[in-house]
Amino acid sequence: MAVAFMSVTSVHQDAFAAMSGMSLTATAQEGGNIITLTGETTSSITDITITAVSPDGYNVVTVDQLTPQNGQFSTEFNVSNWGQDGMYKIKANQGTSLLYSITLSVEVNGGVTAETSATQSSMVESQSNNDLVTLPTDSTEDRRGLSMSANAVEGSDTIGITGNTSRVLEDVTLIVTSPNGNIVRIDQLSPTSNGDFATDITTGGPLWSKDGVYTVTAQQGKDSMYMASAEVVIKEGRVIPEFGTIAAMILAVAIISIVAISAKSRLSIVPRY
């Protein structure tokens, strides 16, 4: 009874909250090196992740995590080492809800900013009790979990990501980390109605310069059932097979060669009449 009472009380309080969502503002001076980001959120459950993505959409140039203070957050990005010219996408995410996901664009050319004053907001008025809609939750959904696979051809600069999840109402966060633990890419994918999701990751560029094992992780929240990862070996920005695969191929070729030589030897000593 106590649990049921607490749940009803929580819903009642959320129903009459004034606003829900997030806002983000980016400002910069003409010819400067700093982009100032400020924002507001009505959620205090998780930190806010802010990423800057290059104009070609392939590289994450900066990542920051912020803990809101009384709903407010702010940070600064130095753009002097942002090599590509064009419009960079600044993404702010808090959890997996689309209500707490904001994207805006800023222009950078030659490592300096254009005059910028851009604001995006997902703030909405909260619903009253009469407007509440019951959505699937962990207690009622079919908890099959999340699965993911990474596929690539040797020598390719493209990694194909495919997967499936039983949480079709939440975005999937895709994170790629380099061998030294740096984040090289972050994406958010919206599953289809049957839970499928897919995307292509292009390797190469300064963030992929370190040779070794890159880890691709797909997740929805912090539940281990909704986390999956795969490893891909990258050398000089290209996909290469793992050592185990190479060893297996060499062993297979060696066995075939031995069998072929043995068969030929036996045939050569058969007496002829």
N, C-alpha and C positions, 0 to 999 in steps of 0.2 A: 504493500500500500504506500509506503514511504516513497519508493522509487516512482510510482505512478504519479503521486502528488507533485514531486519535484519536476517531472517532465512537463506536466500541464502548466506549472508555474513558469517554466522557461519559455514555452511557446507563447504564453500570454504576454510576457515582457517583450519578446521579439516582435510580436504583432503590432505593438504600439510604439516601437522605436521610430524616431522622427525620420531618419534617412538611413539608407544602406548603400555601400559601394565605395568607390575610390576616385580620386582626382589626381592628375599629374600635370605640372607646369614646367616647361623648359625655357630658360632665358639665356641669352648670350649677346655680347657686343660684337659689332662689326670688326673683323680683324683680330679678335681675341683668341685665347687658347682654352678658355674655360667655359663649360656649359654647366649652369646651375640648375639643379632639379629639386623641386619642392612638391609636396603633395599632402594629401589628407586621406585617411581611411577610417571606416567605422568599425573595422575588425581589429582585435588585438590577439587573435589566436596564434598567428604565425608571423614570422619575419617577412619582409618584403624583399623580393629579389629583383634587381634592376640590371638589365643587360643592354649593351649597345651592339647592334649588328651592322656589319659593313654594307655598303650600297649593293653589292652583288648578292647579298643574302647568305653567304657561305661561312663567314667568320664572325665569331663573337670577339669584339675588340676590348670590351671591358665588362666586368661583372662586379656587382656590389650587393651586399645584404644589409638591410636596415631594420632596426627594431623601432616601431612607432612609439613616440612619446606623446601621450594624450591625443592620439590620433594623427599627429603630425610627423612628417619625416622629410629629410633633405640630404643631398649629397652633391658633389661636384665631380665632373669628368674633365680631365686634361686631354685635349684632342691633338696635341702637337705631334704625336707619333701615329696618328690615324692616316695611313698611307693612301687610301683610295679617296678620290674626289666624288662628291655627290651627296645624296640624302641618306643619312644613317637613321635606322629605326631604334628608338629607345623604348624598351618594353619593361613595364612594372607588373609583377605578378605576386599575389598573396594567396597561397593555397591553389586549389584547382577550379574554383568557381569563376565563370566568365564575368560575373559581377565585379570581381576583384582582379581584373586583367585590363591593362591600359597600354596602348601603343601610340606613339607620336613620332614625328620625323624632324630631324635637324640637319642643316646643310653645313658641310665642312669641305673646304677646298684648300689644298696645299698645307694642311695642318692647322688652319685657322678657321674660325667660325664666321658665318654670316650673321647679320642681326636677326635675333630669334626671340619670339615671344609666343609660345604655343601652349595651349591647354587642352587636355582631354579629360572628360569626366564620365563615370558610370553611375553617379549618384542617382538614386531613385527613392521615391517615397515608399516606406514600408506599407505592406498590405494590412488591412483591418481583418478581424476575425472572420468576417463574412466572405472575404476574398481569398482566404487561405486555401491552398491546393495541396493535397497529400502527394508527396513524391516518394519514390522507392528509397529505402535506407538500408544500411547493412543488416538490420534485423529482419527485413522482409525480402531482400533481393536474393537471387540465385548466386551464391558466392563461389563462382567457378574460378575467380582470380584473373590474372593477366599473364599472357605469354608473348614472347617476342623472339624473332630471329634476325640475324644480320647476314646478308649474302653479298659476295663480291667475287669478281673474276680476277685471277692473278694478273698484276700489272695495271689494273684499272684504277681510276681515281674516283670511283663512285661506289658507295656502299648502299645496298638496298635494305631498308628496314620494313619488316612486316610483322603484324601482331594482332592479337585479339584480347578483348577484355569484356567482362560481364557488367562493368559499370559504364553503360553507354551514355549516361548523362554528364559525365565528367571528362575533361580534357586529359590527355596523357602527356606528361612532361618527359621530354627526351633530352638526356644530358650525355655529352661525349667528353671524356677526360683523357688527357695525354699520359704517357708513361710516368711523368713526374708529378701527376696529380692535378695539373692545371685544367680548367674547363675551357674547351675549344669551341663548343657549340651548345646552345640550348634551343629547343623547339617545343611548341605545344601543338598537339595533334588532336583533332576532334574525331572520336570513333563514329563509324556509321551506325545505323539502327541495329545491325546485327553484331556490333562490337569490333569490327575490323578497323585497323588503322595502318597506314603505310606512308613512307617518305623516302627520299634519296638524300644521302649525305655526300657532298663532294669534298674530297681530301685535297691537300696541297695548300700552299701559302705559308706564311710565317708561323701560324699557330700549329701547323702540322709538320714542322721542321725536325722534331725529335723522333728518331727511329725507335721502334719498339712496339709494345702492346698498348693499343687504345681500347678503352672500355666504353661501351654504349649501354646506358641504363634507361629503361622506361619505367615510369612509376605513376601511380595515382595515390596521393597521400603518403602516409607512412606505414600502412598495413603491408606486411611482408608478402601477403597473398597477391598484392597488386604492385609488385616490383619484379623486374626481370632484367638480366644483363647479358651481354655478349662481348667477346673480345676479338679484335681484329689487329693483325700485325701490319704495321706500316713502315716502309723504308723509302726514304727520299720522296715522300708524298704519295707513294703508290702502295697498293695492297700486295702483300706477298703471302704465300702459304706458310702455316706454322711448321716448326721443325718436325713435329710428329708426322705431319702429312708427307713431308719430303722423305723422311726416313722410311715410311711405309711404301712409298713409290719406288725408292731405291731397292728395298728388300724384295718387292714384287718382281722388278726387272731382273735382279740377280737370280731369283729362284727360276724364273722362266728361262734364263740363259743356261743355267746349270742343267735343267731338264732337257733343253734342246741339244746341248752338247753331249749329254749322256746318251740320249736316243740315237744321235748320229754315230757315236762310238760303237754302240751295240750293233748297229746296222753294218758297220764297216768290217766286223769280224765274223759275220755270218758266212759260212762256206758256200762257195758257188760251184755248181755242177755243170 
